[in-house]
Amino acid sequence: MLNGKIALVTGSTSGIGLGIATTLAMHGARLMINGFGDVAGALAQVREHDPGAVFHGADMSKPAEIADMVRQCESELGGCDILVNNAGIQHVALVEDFPVERWDAIIAINLSSAFHAMQAALPGMKRRQWGRVINIASVHGLVASASKSAYVAAKHGLVGLTKAAALECATTGVTVNAICPGWVLTPLVQKQVDARAAADGIGIEEAKRRLLAEKQPSLQFTTPEELAELAVFLCTPAAQNVRGVAWAVDGGWTAQ
Ligand code: NAD
């Protein structure tokens, strides 16, 4: 379905990004992946479907490295048709206790990185008259939770950036949209489950149950694969008039 399309997924060595990169490759896209940690494992997983998949180690808090990554995607793979801005980090603390360097890092990695990547990729997409930008925001781009000020601010910003860019591209073949997941059981959330288990003196399974019961009416985690199939849909011709949306996949979280 995506044969011939070239996709760059940031933060794709783990969790949601790895799920999206793998699924895009399964649907025929050629991939550039990015991120820290188990690069070899992630690349091996994506190469099962796209043997030519490549990796770029840009730190998403560094604008020059992001620009270099997009340039390299264009020169090495021949373009950047699908850009998935997914890299993200979390830190949980009250505003008055929030370490300033954590605030700066979250804004840089969860918000500004998407601006820098789009600034580098949009001209080529517009020239080729086809492009898909998919920003992985969050329910926290739509509503807030206590102790997540930087994350909530960054994700609300990302939803706003998505809308502004979508309007700028509205008469072109380039669409810009956001996906807003609720709880997805990835390493980012496992840390919060572990912290809750320790704080409440309960087991991991009970901590997961409490986490879901608080916010997510379906009482089920969304999976990276479910989000990836939505990303694939956004790349199809049927989605050509889906522009500037913030599409929640949250088990009813934001319906409340
Ligand atoms: P994760 O921790 O499993 O993956 C994060 C990825 O980002 C990893 O590949 C990591 O190496 C990469 N990364 C982190 N800092 C980076 C940097 N400076 N430069 C380059 N790469 C960097 O987390 P995840 O849960 O898969 O989250 C992915 C995205 O989905 C994030 O933007 C997150 O905010 C969003 N999200 C997650 C959930 C959830 O419940 N897990 C819910 C809503 C939104």
py3Dmol code that shows the C-alpha trace and the ligand (Angstrom):
import py3Dmol

protein = """\
ATOM      1  CA  MET A   1       0.000   0.000   0.000  1.00  0.00           C
ATOM      2  CA  LEU A   2       2.890   2.368   0.782  1.00  0.00           C
ATOM      3  CA  ASN A   3       5.202   0.957  -1.883  1.00  0.00           C
ATOM      4  CA  GLY A   4       7.850   3.458  -2.886  1.00  0.00           C
ATOM      5  CA  LYS A   5       7.127   5.856  -0.009  1.00  0.00           C
ATOM      6  CA  ILE A   6      10.010   6.830   2.249  1.00  0.00           C
ATOM      7  CA  ALA A   7       9.266   7.192   5.949  1.00  0.00           C
ATOM      8  CA  LEU A   8      11.267   8.764   8.759  1.00  0.00           C
ATOM      9  CA  VAL A   9      10.083   7.871  12.275  1.00  0.00           C
ATOM     10  CA  THR A  10      11.779   9.645  15.169  1.00  0.00           C
ATOM     11  CA  GLY A  11      12.252   7.812  18.466  1.00  0.00           C
ATOM     12  CA  SER A  12      11.656   4.474  16.764  1.00  0.00           C
ATOM     13  CA  THR A  13      14.012   2.209  18.702  1.00  0.00           C
ATOM     14  CA  SER A  14      11.276   1.427  21.251  1.00  0.00           C
ATOM     15  CA  GLY A  15       7.554   1.451  22.023  1.00  0.00           C
ATOM     16  CA  ILE A  16       5.131   3.300  19.761  1.00  0.00           C
ATOM     17  CA  GLY A  17       7.773   4.536  17.298  1.00  0.00           C
ATOM     18  CA  LEU A  18       9.150   1.036  16.749  1.00  0.00           C
ATOM     19  CA  GLY A  19       5.601  -0.267  16.256  1.00  0.00           C
ATOM     20  CA  ILE A  20       4.865   2.432  13.681  1.00  0.00           C
ATOM     21  CA  ALA A  21       8.180   1.966  11.835  1.00  0.00           C
ATOM     22  CA  THR A  22       7.658  -1.807  11.666  1.00  0.00           C
ATOM     23  CA  THR A  23       4.068  -1.486  10.431  1.00  0.00           C
ATOM     24  CA  LEU A  24       4.940   1.148   7.798  1.00  0.00           C
ATOM     25  CA  ALA A  25       7.679  -1.215   6.558  1.00  0.00           C
ATOM     26  CA  MET A  26       5.177  -4.119   6.515  1.00  0.00           C
ATOM     27  CA  HIS A  27       3.000  -1.970   4.245  1.00  0.00           C
ATOM     28  CA  GLY A  28       5.878  -1.408   1.822  1.00  0.00           C
ATOM     29  CA  ALA A  29       7.484   1.860   2.961  1.00  0.00           C
ATOM     30  CA  ARG A  30      11.263   2.302   3.098  1.00  0.00           C
ATOM     31  CA  LEU A  31      12.401   3.359   6.526  1.00  0.00           C
ATOM     32  CA  MET A  32      14.845   5.578   8.348  1.00  0.00           C
ATOM     33  CA  ILE A  33      14.643   4.978  12.085  1.00  0.00           C
ATOM     34  CA  ASN A  34      16.081   7.029  14.961  1.00  0.00           C
ATOM     35  CA  GLY A  35      16.492   6.898  18.724  1.00  0.00           C
ATOM     36  CA  PHE A  36      18.643   5.665  21.566  1.00  0.00           C
ATOM     37  CA  GLY A  37      19.008   2.293  23.313  1.00  0.00           C
ATOM     38  CA  ASP A  38      18.723  -0.995  21.431  1.00  0.00           C
ATOM     39  CA  VAL A  39      19.406   0.330  17.940  1.00  0.00           C
ATOM     40  CA  ALA A  40      20.561  -3.050  16.577  1.00  0.00           C
ATOM     41  CA  GLY A  41      17.423  -4.828  17.837  1.00  0.00           C
ATOM     42  CA  ALA A  42      15.106  -2.167  16.414  1.00  0.00           C
ATOM     43  CA  LEU A  43      16.888  -2.112  13.062  1.00  0.00           C
ATOM     44  CA  ALA A  44      16.736  -5.926  12.869  1.00  0.00           C
ATOM     45  CA  GLN A  45      12.976  -5.860  13.545  1.00  0.00           C
ATOM     46  CA  VAL A  46      12.285  -3.229  10.856  1.00  0.00           C
ATOM     47  CA  ARG A  47      14.648  -4.933   8.375  1.00  0.00           C
ATOM     48  CA  GLU A  48      12.484  -8.083   8.521  1.00  0.00           C
ATOM     49  CA  HIS A  49      10.089  -6.084   6.324  1.00  0.00           C
ATOM     50  CA  ASP A  50      12.420  -3.490   4.764  1.00  0.00           C
ATOM     51  CA  PRO A  51      15.911  -4.986   4.351  1.00  0.00           C
ATOM     52  CA  GLY A  52      17.232  -1.564   3.272  1.00  0.00           C
ATOM     53  CA  ALA A  53      16.102   0.274   6.426  1.00  0.00           C
ATOM     54  CA  VAL A  54      18.693   2.722   7.796  1.00  0.00           C
ATOM     55  CA  PHE A  55      19.321   4.449  11.121  1.00  0.00           C
ATOM     56  CA  HIS A  56      20.242   8.014  12.033  1.00  0.00           C
ATOM     57  CA  GLY A  57      21.311   8.773  15.598  1.00  0.00           C
ATOM     58  CA  ALA A  58      20.152  12.410  15.775  1.00  0.00           C
ATOM     59  CA  ASP A  59      19.529  13.653  19.294  1.00  0.00           C
ATOM     60  CA  MET A  60      16.060  15.182  18.984  1.00  0.00           C
ATOM     61  CA  SER A  61      17.007  17.980  21.352  1.00  0.00           C
ATOM     62  CA  LYS A  62      19.617  19.216  18.817  1.00  0.00           C
ATOM     63  CA  PRO A  63      18.202  21.210  15.848  1.00  0.00           C
ATOM     64  CA  ALA A  64      21.330  20.812  13.685  1.00  0.00           C
ATOM     65  CA  GLU A  65      21.276  17.021  14.129  1.00  0.00           C
ATOM     66  CA  ILE A  66      17.571  16.907  13.215  1.00  0.00           C
ATOM     67  CA  ALA A  67      18.210  18.902  10.019  1.00  0.00           C
ATOM     68  CA  ASP A  68      21.102  16.573   9.172  1.00  0.00           C
ATOM     69  CA  MET A  69      18.848  13.525   9.679  1.00  0.00           C
ATOM     70  CA  VAL A  70      16.189  14.821   7.271  1.00  0.00           C
ATOM     71  CA  ARG A  71      18.887  15.800   4.727  1.00  0.00           C
ATOM     72  CA  GLN A  72      20.408  12.328   4.978  1.00  0.00           C
ATOM     73  CA  CYS A  73      16.989  10.674   4.573  1.00  0.00           C
ATOM     74  CA  GLU A  74      16.502  12.682   1.382  1.00  0.00           C
ATOM     75  CA  SER A  75      19.974  12.059  -0.024  1.00  0.00           C
ATOM     76  CA  GLU A  76      20.362   8.406   1.015  1.00  0.00           C
ATOM     77  CA  LEU A  77      16.799   7.115   0.508  1.00  0.00           C
ATOM     78  CA  GLY A  78      15.655   9.659  -2.100  1.00  0.00           C
ATOM     79  CA  GLY A  79      13.128  11.710  -0.116  1.00  0.00           C
ATOM     80  CA  CYS A  80      11.111  12.018   3.056  1.00  0.00           C
ATOM     81  CA  ASP A  81       7.466  11.374   2.181  1.00  0.00           C
ATOM     82  CA  ILE A  82       6.167  10.342   5.602  1.00  0.00           C
ATOM     83  CA  LEU A  83       7.482  12.048   8.724  1.00  0.00           C
ATOM     84  CA  VAL A  84       6.359  10.642  12.060  1.00  0.00           C
ATOM     85  CA  ASN A  85       7.381  12.911  14.926  1.00  0.00           C
ATOM     86  CA  ASN A  86       7.266  10.452  17.795  1.00  0.00           C
ATOM     87  CA  ALA A  87      10.332  10.891  20.040  1.00  0.00           C
ATOM     88  CA  GLY A  88       9.287  11.863  23.529  1.00  0.00           C
ATOM     89  CA  ILE A  89      10.210  11.753  27.191  1.00  0.00           C
ATOM     90  CA  GLN A  90       8.318  12.244  30.425  1.00  0.00           C
ATOM     91  CA  HIS A  91       9.033  13.650  33.874  1.00  0.00           C
ATOM     92  CA  VAL A  92       6.532  13.751  36.720  1.00  0.00           C
ATOM     93  CA  ALA A  93       6.728  16.477  39.410  1.00  0.00           C
ATOM     94  CA  LEU A  94       4.770  19.415  40.770  1.00  0.00           C
ATOM     95  CA  VAL A  95       5.442  22.738  39.021  1.00  0.00           C
ATOM     96  CA  GLU A  96       7.310  24.094  42.049  1.00  0.00           C
ATOM     97  CA  ASP A  97       9.555  21.010  42.165  1.00  0.00           C
ATOM     98  CA  PHE A  98      10.042  20.613  38.396  1.00  0.00           C
ATOM     99  CA  PRO A  99      13.765  20.616  37.520  1.00  0.00           C
ATOM    100  CA  VAL A 100      14.349  23.379  34.954  1.00  0.00           C
ATOM    101  CA  GLU A 101      16.607  21.188  32.824  1.00  0.00           C
ATOM    102  CA  ARG A 102      13.825  18.525  32.646  1.00  0.00           C
ATOM    103  CA  TRP A 103      11.349  21.229  31.544  1.00  0.00           C
ATOM    104  CA  ASP A 104      13.765  22.363  28.819  1.00  0.00           C
ATOM    105  CA  ALA A 105      14.436  18.786  27.670  1.00  0.00           C
ATOM    106  CA  ILE A 106      10.725  17.888  27.443  1.00  0.00           C
ATOM    107  CA  ILE A 107       9.881  21.036  25.461  1.00  0.00           C
ATOM    108  CA  ALA A 108      12.857  20.408  23.156  1.00  0.00           C
ATOM    109  CA  ILE A 109      12.266  16.691  22.526  1.00  0.00           C
ATOM    110  CA  ASN A 110       8.433  16.527  22.644  1.00  0.00           C
ATOM    111  CA  LEU A 111       7.667  19.817  20.848  1.00  0.00           C
ATOM    112  CA  SER A 112      10.517  21.755  19.231  1.00  0.00           C
ATOM    113  CA  SER A 113      11.937  18.631  17.546  1.00  0.00           C
ATOM    114  CA  ALA A 114       8.722  18.317  15.515  1.00  0.00           C
ATOM    115  CA  PHE A 115       9.060  21.941  14.365  1.00  0.00           C
ATOM    116  CA  HIS A 116      12.694  21.397  13.325  1.00  0.00           C
ATOM    117  CA  ALA A 117      11.919  18.149  11.481  1.00  0.00           C
ATOM    118  CA  MET A 118       8.918  19.679   9.698  1.00  0.00           C
ATOM    119  CA  GLN A 119      10.912  22.763   8.743  1.00  0.00           C
ATOM    120  CA  ALA A 120      13.467  20.487   7.090  1.00  0.00           C
ATOM    121  CA  ALA A 121      11.012  18.021   5.492  1.00  0.00           C
ATOM    122  CA  LEU A 122       8.064  20.156   4.292  1.00  0.00           C
ATOM    123  CA  PRO A 123       9.826  21.862   1.345  1.00  0.00           C
ATOM    124  CA  GLY A 124      10.640  18.475  -0.255  1.00  0.00           C
ATOM    125  CA  MET A 125       7.110  17.172   0.389  1.00  0.00           C
ATOM    126  CA  LYS A 126       5.587  20.284  -1.200  1.00  0.00           C
ATOM    127  CA  ARG A 127       7.950  19.998  -4.188  1.00  0.00           C
ATOM    128  CA  ARG A 128       6.971  16.355  -4.714  1.00  0.00           C
ATOM    129  CA  GLN A 129       3.295  17.313  -4.106  1.00  0.00           C
ATOM    130  CA  TRP A 130       2.750  14.499  -1.620  1.00  0.00           C
ATOM    131  CA  GLY A 131       3.555  14.192   2.050  1.00  0.00           C
ATOM    132  CA  ARG A 132       2.249  12.979   5.365  1.00  0.00           C
ATOM    133  CA  VAL A 133       3.306  14.447   8.704  1.00  0.00           C
ATOM    134  CA  ILE A 134       2.003  12.494  11.688  1.00  0.00           C
ATOM    135  CA  ASN A 135       2.750  13.994  15.072  1.00  0.00           C
ATOM    136  CA  ILE A 136       2.430  11.629  18.020  1.00  0.00           C
ATOM    137  CA  ALA A 137       0.889  13.930  20.601  1.00  0.00           C
ATOM    138  CA  SER A 138      -1.155  12.488  23.477  1.00  0.00           C
ATOM    139  CA  VAL A 139      -4.430  12.844  25.333  1.00  0.00           C
ATOM    140  CA  HIS A 140      -2.247  15.298  27.222  1.00  0.00           C
ATOM    141  CA  GLY A 141      -2.401  17.449  24.081  1.00  0.00           C
ATOM    142  CA  LEU A 142      -6.137  17.782  24.782  1.00  0.00           C
ATOM    143  CA  VAL A 143      -6.525  17.615  28.562  1.00  0.00           C
ATOM    144  CA  ALA A 144      -4.161  17.831  31.527  1.00  0.00           C
ATOM    145  CA  SER A 145      -3.034  15.690  34.442  1.00  0.00           C
ATOM    146  CA  ALA A 146      -1.389  17.001  37.596  1.00  0.00           C
ATOM    147  CA  SER A 147       2.402  16.722  37.889  1.00  0.00           C
ATOM    148  CA  LYS A 148       2.897  16.593  34.099  1.00  0.00           C
ATOM    149  CA  SER A 149       3.148  20.340  33.363  1.00  0.00           C
ATOM    150  CA  ALA A 150       5.995  20.187  30.843  1.00  0.00           C
ATOM    151  CA  TYR A 151       4.550  17.180  29.021  1.00  0.00           C
ATOM    152  CA  VAL A 152       1.052  18.723  28.894  1.00  0.00           C
ATOM    153  CA  ALA A 153       2.461  22.047  27.684  1.00  0.00           C
ATOM    154  CA  ALA A 154       4.576  20.338  25.017  1.00  0.00           C
ATOM    155  CA  LYS A 155       1.747  18.112  23.770  1.00  0.00           C
ATOM    156  CA  HIS A 156      -0.791  20.988  23.666  1.00  0.00           C
ATOM    157  CA  GLY A 157       1.877  22.885  21.717  1.00  0.00           C
ATOM    158  CA  LEU A 158       2.305  19.955  19.344  1.00  0.00           C
ATOM    159  CA  VAL A 159      -1.435  19.858  18.644  1.00  0.00           C
ATOM    160  CA  GLY A 160      -1.332  23.608  17.902  1.00  0.00           C
ATOM    161  CA  LEU A 161       1.707  23.220  15.660  1.00  0.00           C
ATOM    162  CA  THR A 162      -0.120  20.428  13.809  1.00  0.00           C
ATOM    163  CA  LYS A 163      -3.125  22.673  13.129  1.00  0.00           C
ATOM    164  CA  ALA A 164      -1.016  25.637  11.960  1.00  0.00           C
ATOM    165  CA  ALA A 165       1.083  23.500   9.605  1.00  0.00           C
ATOM    166  CA  ALA A 166      -2.018  21.697   8.300  1.00  0.00           C
ATOM    167  CA  LEU A 167      -3.528  25.071   7.336  1.00  0.00           C
ATOM    168  CA  GLU A 168      -0.317  26.150   5.621  1.00  0.00           C
ATOM    169  CA  CYS A 169      -0.421  22.929   3.557  1.00  0.00           C
ATOM    170  CA  ALA A 170      -4.213  22.811   3.091  1.00  0.00           C
ATOM    171  CA  THR A 171      -4.216  23.230  -0.704  1.00  0.00           C
ATOM    172  CA  THR A 172      -1.261  20.907  -1.264  1.00  0.00           C
ATOM    173  CA  GLY A 173      -0.869  17.127  -1.290  1.00  0.00           C
ATOM    174  CA  VAL A 174       0.738  17.335   2.138  1.00  0.00           C
ATOM    175  CA  THR A 175      -1.386  16.583   5.214  1.00  0.00           C
ATOM    176  CA  VAL A 176      -0.395  17.205   8.814  1.00  0.00           C
ATOM    177  CA  ASN A 177      -2.220  15.435  11.643  1.00  0.00           C
ATOM    178  CA  ALA A 178      -1.737  14.382  15.244  1.00  0.00           C
ATOM    179  CA  ILE A 179      -2.526  11.109  16.986  1.00  0.00           C
ATOM    180  CA  CYS A 180      -3.409  11.412  20.666  1.00  0.00           C
ATOM    181  CA  PRO A 181      -2.972   8.118  22.507  1.00  0.00           C
ATOM    182  CA  GLY A 182      -4.128   7.453  26.029  1.00  0.00           C
ATOM    183  CA  TRP A 183      -2.233   4.819  28.028  1.00  0.00           C
ATOM    184  CA  VAL A 184       0.000   2.559  25.919  1.00  0.00           C
ATOM    185  CA  LEU A 185       2.120   0.037  27.814  1.00  0.00           C
ATOM    186  CA  THR A 186       5.622   1.027  26.621  1.00  0.00           C
ATOM    187  CA  PRO A 187       8.861   1.592  28.592  1.00  0.00           C
ATOM    188  CA  LEU A 188       7.769   5.239  29.099  1.00  0.00           C
ATOM    189  CA  VAL A 189       4.596   4.119  30.901  1.00  0.00           C
ATOM    190  CA  GLN A 190       6.135   1.065  32.574  1.00  0.00           C
ATOM    191  CA  LYS A 191       8.258   3.538  34.593  1.00  0.00           C
ATOM    192  CA  GLN A 192       5.043   5.191  35.837  1.00  0.00           C
ATOM    193  CA  VAL A 193       3.495   1.791  36.652  1.00  0.00           C
ATOM    194  CA  ASP A 194       6.620   0.822  38.621  1.00  0.00           C
ATOM    195  CA  ALA A 195       6.613   4.156  40.480  1.00  0.00           C
ATOM    196  CA  ARG A 196       2.957   3.686  41.388  1.00  0.00           C
ATOM    197  CA  ALA A 197       3.517   0.105  42.589  1.00  0.00           C
ATOM    198  CA  ALA A 198       6.360   1.322  44.818  1.00  0.00           C
ATOM    199  CA  ALA A 199       4.446   4.363  46.122  1.00  0.00           C
ATOM    200  CA  ASP A 200       1.235   2.423  46.894  1.00  0.00           C
ATOM    201  CA  GLY A 201       3.006  -0.764  48.079  1.00  0.00           C
ATOM    202  CA  ILE A 202       1.131  -2.895  45.523  1.00  0.00           C
ATOM    203  CA  GLY A 203       2.019  -5.364  42.762  1.00  0.00           C
ATOM    204  CA  ILE A 204       2.639  -4.415  39.125  1.00  0.00           C
ATOM    205  CA  GLU A 205      -0.671  -5.835  37.860  1.00  0.00           C
ATOM    206  CA  GLU A 206      -2.654  -3.934  40.503  1.00  0.00           C
ATOM    207  CA  ALA A 207      -0.693  -0.760  39.666  1.00  0.00           C
ATOM    208  CA  LYS A 208      -1.642  -1.165  35.979  1.00  0.00           C
ATOM    209  CA  ARG A 209      -5.295  -1.686  36.929  1.00  0.00           C
ATOM    210  CA  ARG A 210      -5.354   1.454  39.093  1.00  0.00           C
ATOM    211  CA  LEU A 211      -3.596   3.510  36.424  1.00  0.00           C
ATOM    212  CA  LEU A 212      -6.188   2.527  33.809  1.00  0.00           C
ATOM    213  CA  ALA A 213      -9.185   2.822  36.166  1.00  0.00           C
ATOM    214  CA  GLU A 214      -8.290   6.430  36.958  1.00  0.00           C
ATOM    215  CA  LYS A 215      -8.445   7.752  33.370  1.00  0.00           C
ATOM    216  CA  GLN A 216      -9.113   5.160  30.659  1.00  0.00           C
ATOM    217  CA  PRO A 217     -12.733   3.864  30.705  1.00  0.00           C
ATOM    218  CA  SER A 218     -12.005   0.883  28.421  1.00  0.00           C
ATOM    219  CA  LEU A 219      -9.648  -0.424  31.144  1.00  0.00           C
ATOM    220  CA  GLN A 220      -7.367  -1.586  28.340  1.00  0.00           C
ATOM    221  CA  PHE A 221      -4.030  -0.289  27.108  1.00  0.00           C
ATOM    222  CA  THR A 222      -3.892   0.838  23.478  1.00  0.00           C
ATOM    223  CA  THR A 223      -1.160  -1.028  21.578  1.00  0.00           C
ATOM    224  CA  PRO A 224       1.589   0.419  19.367  1.00  0.00           C
ATOM    225  CA  GLU A 225       0.201  -1.746  16.541  1.00  0.00           C
ATOM    226  CA  GLU A 226      -3.251  -0.125  16.803  1.00  0.00           C
ATOM    227  CA  LEU A 227      -1.666   3.334  16.599  1.00  0.00           C
ATOM    228  CA  ALA A 228       0.472   2.171  13.681  1.00  0.00           C
ATOM    229  CA  GLU A 229      -2.604   1.067  11.703  1.00  0.00           C
ATOM    230  CA  LEU A 230      -4.094   4.546  12.206  1.00  0.00           C
ATOM    231  CA  ALA A 231      -0.830   6.055  10.930  1.00  0.00           C
ATOM    232  CA  VAL A 232      -1.087   3.809   7.849  1.00  0.00           C
ATOM    233  CA  PHE A 233      -4.680   4.973   7.278  1.00  0.00           C
ATOM    234  CA  LEU A 234      -3.543   8.613   7.447  1.00  0.00           C
ATOM    235  CA  CYS A 235      -1.142   7.779   4.599  1.00  0.00           C
ATOM    236  CA  THR A 236      -3.854   6.377   2.308  1.00  0.00           C
ATOM    237  CA  PRO A 237      -5.680   8.351  -0.415  1.00  0.00           C
ATOM    238  CA  ALA A 238      -8.896   8.026   1.663  1.00  0.00           C
ATOM    239  CA  ALA A 239      -7.301  10.299   4.273  1.00  0.00           C
ATOM    240  CA  GLN A 240      -6.271  13.047   1.851  1.00  0.00           C
ATOM    241  CA  ASN A 241      -8.833  15.452   3.325  1.00  0.00           C
ATOM    242  CA  VAL A 242      -8.089  14.621   6.961  1.00  0.00           C
ATOM    243  CA  ARG A 243      -6.157  17.751   7.893  1.00  0.00           C
ATOM    244  CA  GLY A 244      -5.133  19.236  11.210  1.00  0.00           C
ATOM    245  CA  VAL A 245      -6.950  16.723  13.402  1.00  0.00           C
ATOM    246  CA  ALA A 246      -5.912  15.560  16.855  1.00  0.00           C
ATOM    247  CA  TRP A 247      -7.218  11.988  16.718  1.00  0.00           C
ATOM    248  CA  ALA A 248      -7.654  10.440  20.145  1.00  0.00           C
ATOM    249  CA  VAL A 249      -7.075   6.703  20.610  1.00  0.00           C
ATOM    250  CA  ASP A 250      -7.685   6.703  24.318  1.00  0.00           C
ATOM    251  CA  GLY A 251     -10.307   4.154  25.379  1.00  0.00           C
ATOM    252  CA  GLY A 252     -12.729   6.989  26.109  1.00  0.00           C
ATOM    253  CA  TRP A 253     -10.369   9.085  28.287  1.00  0.00           C
ATOM    254  CA  THR A 254     -11.255  12.430  26.661  1.00  0.00           C
ATOM    255  CA  ALA A 255     -14.954  11.565  26.197  1.00  0.00           C
ATOM    256  CA  GLN A 256     -15.524  12.026  29.921  1.00  0.00           C
TER     257      GLN A 256
END
"""
ligand_1 = """\
44
NAD
P 9.451 4.996 24.703
O 10.213 5.486 25.866
O 9.180 3.536 24.544
O 10.098 5.495 23.338
C 10.611 6.801 23.183
C 11.532 6.814 21.997
O 12.074 8.136 21.874
C 12.719 5.860 22.132
O 13.027 5.317 20.873
C 13.836 6.778 22.613
O 15.135 6.302 22.298
C 13.491 8.028 21.823
N 14.108 9.228 22.360
C 14.027 9.762 23.604
N 14.780 10.860 23.685
C 15.342 11.042 22.461
C 16.219 12.022 21.924
N 16.695 13.055 22.645
N 16.598 11.887 20.638
C 16.154 10.854 19.883
N 15.323 9.911 20.344
C 14.920 10.010 21.624
O 8.071 5.813 24.749
P 6.674 5.634 23.989
O 5.659 5.406 25.050
O 6.772 4.712 22.838
O 6.444 7.131 23.484
C 6.528 7.520 22.154
C 5.722 8.791 21.944
O 4.356 8.523 22.247
C 6.154 9.932 22.857
O 6.099 11.147 22.154
C 5.094 9.900 23.948
O 4.926 11.146 24.540
C 3.883 9.496 23.154
N 2.802 8.920 23.965
C 2.981 7.796 24.692
C 1.933 7.293 25.455
C 2.043 6.049 26.268
O 1.103 5.756 27.015
N 3.120 5.295 26.170
C 0.709 7.963 25.453
C 0.568 9.122 24.708
C 1.617 9.586 23.956
"""
view = py3Dmol.view(width=600, height=400)
view.addModel(protein, "pdb")
view.setStyle({"model": 0}, {"cartoon": {"style": "trace"}})
view.addModel(ligand_1, "xyz")
view.setStyle({"model": 1}, {"stick": {}})
view.zoomTo()
view.show()
